[in-house]
């Protein structure tokens, strides 16, 4: 809790429709992982204000792929 969310995946942006943010009510094209319309900053503020509930994963960062290190598994 208290960290910035990483929302790089295109699923977080609806380029066709702004909907009211579930936290502040202002229009936003942003979407949570579950499709809930929410500004990223509002979600981050909510996580900070609700650390216990935040552990349930209402708002979460994108999964980051595991880094591949050179030479492992590469026999070229």
Secondary structure by P-SEA (a helix, b strand, c coil): ccbbbbcccccccccccccccccccccccccccccccccaaaaaaaaaacaaaaaacccccccccccccccccccc
